[in-house]
Amino acid sequence: MREPVHGPGGPGEGATSFGVERDPARVVAFSDGVIAIAVTLLVLEIHPPHDTSRLLHGLATLWPSYLAYVVTFMLIGQVWVNHHLMFDHIRSADRVVLFLNTVLLMDVAFLPFAASVLAQAFRDGHGERTAVVLHGAAFELLAVLFNIIWGYVRRDRRLLAATIDEAGVAAIGRRFRLALVWLAGGTLIGAFVPVLGMAVIAAFVPYYWLPIAGEMAEAERRRRRGHRT
């Protein structure tokens, strides 16, 4: 049971056994910074060839690095988009949300390393299965955390803003649950057929950029109500 208190954020702020509910704006700003650093570090893992006398050949042999860079960058881009999608509808964040988001960012910061391991394994021709599983598992953990955070805030509508109705909440939840299955499937396949596993994970990229129907429907209803007033 939540009771309103006058906390450091001003009158009307809520409190729970997990601490004061805070404006999530700083959470989003900090998260944006961590994600921006992670995607920047990805390109630093692509090292130019040492032998410039055969530069074109040397650049071509770096294809595993290019592949790991593109796939990981686009997947992190999805993490950023979905993080904003989620926090666009979170009105306040208690310590549980702050903790879970911190763990999520810790995983994001690990992704450049996972991408580097993936590229090195495909370049050397050894350890590809382990590398694909490591890479896929890192993103699977992100999917788990997104589901946990969204499941936690949707159980108490006080943590959610009035910008979304139950249909939209359910639509976002379905999209997050799909990520669990899709990434887990790609990771499992990669444990046996690394190239196919990466193909399945990469196929997740174009699908996940599609808009979420339930959320779009709620936005359209708000727009129509605004036109009538």
C-alpha positions as CSV (number, residue, x, y, z in Angstrom):
1,M,0.0,0.0,0.0
2,R,1.5,3.3,-1.1
3,E,0.9,6.5,0.9
4,P,1.7,10.0,-0.5
5,V,4.6,11.8,1.2
6,H,6.4,15.1,0.9
7,G,9.8,13.8,-0.2
8,P,12.8,15.6,-1.6
9,G,11.1,15.7,-5.0
10,G,8.2,17.8,-3.8
11,P,4.7,17.4,-2.6
12,G,2.7,14.4,-3.8
13,E,5.7,12.2,-4.2
14,G,5.0,8.6,-3.3
15,A,6.9,6.2,-1.0
16,T,7.1,2.5,-0.7
17,S,9.1,0.0,1.3
18,F,11.6,0.3,-1.5
19,G,12.1,4.0,-1.0
20,V,10.8,7.3,-2.4
21,E,9.5,7.3,-5.9
22,R,11.5,9.7,-8.0
23,D,11.2,11.4,-11.3
24,P,12.9,9.0,-13.8
25,A,14.4,11.8,-16.0
26,R,17.8,11.4,-14.5
27,V,17.6,7.6,-14.9
28,V,16.9,8.1,-18.6
29,A,19.7,10.7,-19.0
30,F,22.3,8.4,-17.2
31,S,21.1,5.5,-19.3
32,D,21.5,7.4,-22.5
33,G,25.1,8.2,-21.6
34,V,26.0,4.6,-20.9
35,I,24.4,3.4,-24.1
36,A,26.2,6.1,-26.1
37,I,29.5,5.1,-24.6
38,A,28.8,1.4,-25.4
39,V,28.1,2.0,-29.1
40,T,31.2,4.2,-29.4
41,L,33.4,1.5,-27.9
42,L,32.2,-1.0,-30.5
43,V,34.1,0.7,-33.3
44,L,37.3,0.9,-31.3
45,E,37.3,-2.9,-31.4
46,I,37.9,-2.8,-35.2
47,H,41.7,-2.5,-35.6
48,P,43.2,-1.5,-39.0
49,P,45.4,-4.1,-40.8
50,H,49.1,-4.0,-39.9
51,D,50.2,-4.8,-43.5
52,T,49.2,-1.8,-45.6
53,S,51.0,-3.4,-48.7
54,R,47.9,-5.6,-49.1
55,L,45.4,-3.1,-47.5
56,L,42.3,-4.2,-49.5
57,H,42.9,-7.8,-48.6
58,G,43.5,-6.9,-45.0
59,L,40.3,-4.8,-44.8
60,A,38.3,-7.7,-46.4
61,T,39.6,-10.1,-43.8
62,L,38.1,-7.9,-41.1
63,W,34.5,-9.0,-42.1
64,P,33.9,-10.7,-38.8
65,S,34.6,-7.4,-37.0
66,Y,32.2,-5.5,-39.4
67,L,29.5,-8.1,-38.8
68,A,29.9,-8.0,-35.1
69,Y,29.9,-4.2,-35.1
70,V,26.7,-3.9,-37.3
71,V,24.7,-6.5,-35.5
72,T,25.6,-5.4,-32.0
73,F,25.2,-1.6,-32.9
74,M,21.7,-2.2,-34.2
75,L,20.7,-4.4,-31.3
76,I,22.0,-1.8,-28.8
77,G,20.0,0.8,-30.8
78,Q,17.0,-1.3,-30.2
79,V,17.8,-1.4,-26.5
80,W,18.0,2.4,-26.5
81,V,14.7,2.7,-28.3
82,N,12.9,0.3,-26.1
83,H,14.4,1.9,-23.0
84,H,12.9,5.2,-24.0
85,L,9.6,3.5,-24.9
86,M,9.5,2.0,-21.5
87,F,10.4,5.1,-19.5
88,D,8.1,7.3,-21.6
89,H,5.4,5.5,-19.7
90,I,7.0,5.2,-16.3
91,R,5.8,8.1,-14.1
92,S,8.2,7.5,-11.2
93,A,11.0,5.1,-10.2
94,D,11.5,3.6,-6.8
95,R,14.7,1.8,-5.7
96,V,13.7,-1.5,-7.3
97,V,13.4,0.2,-10.7
98,L,16.7,2.0,-10.1
99,F,18.5,-1.2,-9.2
100,L,17.1,-3.2,-12.1
101,N,18.0,-0.4,-14.5
102,T,21.6,-0.3,-13.1
103,V,21.9,-4.1,-13.7
104,L,20.6,-3.5,-17.3
105,L,23.2,-0.8,-17.9
106,M,25.9,-3.1,-16.5
107,D,25.0,-5.6,-19.2
108,V,25.0,-2.9,-21.8
109,A,28.5,-1.9,-20.9
110,F,29.6,-5.6,-21.3
111,L,28.3,-5.7,-24.9
112,P,31.5,-4.3,-26.6
113,F,33.5,-7.1,-25.0
114,A,31.0,-9.7,-26.2
115,A,31.1,-8.2,-29.8
116,S,34.9,-8.3,-29.7
117,V,35.0,-12.0,-28.6
118,L,32.5,-12.8,-31.4
119,A,34.6,-11.1,-34.1
120,Q,37.9,-12.7,-32.9
121,A,36.4,-16.2,-32.8
122,F,35.1,-15.9,-36.4
123,R,38.4,-14.4,-37.6
124,D,40.4,-17.3,-36.0
125,G,37.9,-20.0,-36.9
126,H,37.9,-21.3,-33.3
127,G,35.4,-21.0,-30.5
128,E,32.5,-19.7,-32.7
129,R,29.9,-21.6,-30.8
130,T,31.0,-20.2,-27.4
131,A,31.3,-16.7,-28.8
132,V,27.8,-16.7,-30.3
133,V,26.3,-18.1,-27.0
134,L,28.2,-15.4,-25.0
135,H,26.9,-12.7,-27.4
136,G,23.3,-14.0,-27.5
137,A,23.3,-14.6,-23.7
138,A,24.2,-10.9,-23.1
139,F,21.3,-9.7,-25.1
140,E,19.0,-12.4,-23.6
141,L,19.8,-11.0,-20.1
142,L,18.8,-7.6,-21.4
143,A,15.5,-9.0,-22.6
144,V,15.0,-10.6,-19.2
145,L,15.6,-7.3,-17.4
146,F,13.2,-5.4,-19.7
147,N,10.5,-7.9,-18.9
148,I,11.2,-7.8,-15.1
149,I,11.2,-4.0,-15.1
150,W,8.0,-3.7,-17.2
151,G,6.3,-6.5,-15.2
152,Y,7.2,-4.7,-11.9
153,V,5.8,-1.3,-12.9
154,R,2.7,-2.6,-14.6
155,R,1.6,-4.3,-11.4
156,D,1.1,-0.9,-9.8
157,R,-0.4,1.7,-12.1
158,R,0.9,4.4,-9.8
159,L,4.3,3.9,-11.3
160,L,2.9,4.3,-14.8
161,A,1.9,7.6,-16.4
162,A,-1.5,8.2,-17.9
163,T,0.0,8.2,-21.4
164,I,-0.9,4.6,-22.0
165,D,-3.9,2.3,-21.4
166,E,-4.1,-1.4,-20.6
167,A,-4.0,-2.3,-24.2
168,G,-0.8,-0.4,-24.8
169,V,0.7,-1.9,-21.6
170,A,-0.1,-5.4,-22.8
171,A,1.2,-4.7,-26.3
172,I,4.6,-3.6,-24.9
173,G,4.7,-6.6,-22.7
174,R,4.1,-8.9,-25.6
175,R,6.9,-7.3,-27.6
176,F,9.3,-7.7,-24.6
177,R,8.3,-11.4,-24.1
178,L,8.8,-12.1,-27.8
179,A,12.4,-10.8,-27.4
180,L,12.9,-13.5,-24.7
181,V,11.9,-16.3,-27.1
182,W,13.6,-14.9,-30.2
183,L,17.0,-14.2,-28.6
184,A,17.0,-17.5,-26.7
185,G,16.2,-19.4,-29.9
186,G,19.0,-17.7,-31.8
187,T,21.4,-18.3,-28.9
188,L,20.5,-22.0,-28.7
189,I,20.8,-22.5,-32.4
190,G,24.2,-20.7,-32.3
191,A,25.4,-23.3,-29.8
192,F,25.2,-25.9,-32.6
193,V,25.4,-23.9,-35.8
194,P,27.1,-20.5,-35.1
195,V,26.4,-18.8,-38.4
196,L,22.7,-19.8,-38.4
197,G,22.4,-18.6,-34.8
198,M,23.8,-15.2,-35.7
199,A,21.4,-15.0,-38.6
200,V,18.4,-15.7,-36.3
201,I,19.6,-13.0,-33.9
202,A,20.3,-10.5,-36.7
203,A,16.8,-11.2,-38.1
204,F,15.5,-9.8,-34.9
205,V,16.8,-6.3,-35.9
206,P,14.3,-5.4,-38.7
207,Y,11.3,-6.8,-36.9
208,Y,11.9,-5.0,-33.7
209,W,12.0,-1.6,-35.4
210,L,8.3,-2.0,-36.3
211,P,5.9,0.2,-34.2
212,I,3.9,-1.4,-31.4
213,A,0.2,-1.4,-32.4
214,G,-1.3,-1.1,-28.9
215,E,0.8,1.9,-28.1
216,M,0.2,3.6,-31.4
217,A,-3.6,3.1,-30.9
218,E,-3.5,4.9,-27.6
219,A,-1.4,7.8,-29.1
220,E,-4.0,8.1,-31.8
221,R,-6.9,8.2,-29.3
222,R,-5.1,11.0,-27.4
223,R,-4.6,13.0,-30.6
224,R,-8.2,12.7,-31.4
225,R,-9.3,13.8,-27.9
226,G,-7.0,16.8,-28.3
227,H,-8.6,17.8,-31.5
228,R,-12.1,17.7,-30.0
229,T,-11.1,20.0,-27.1
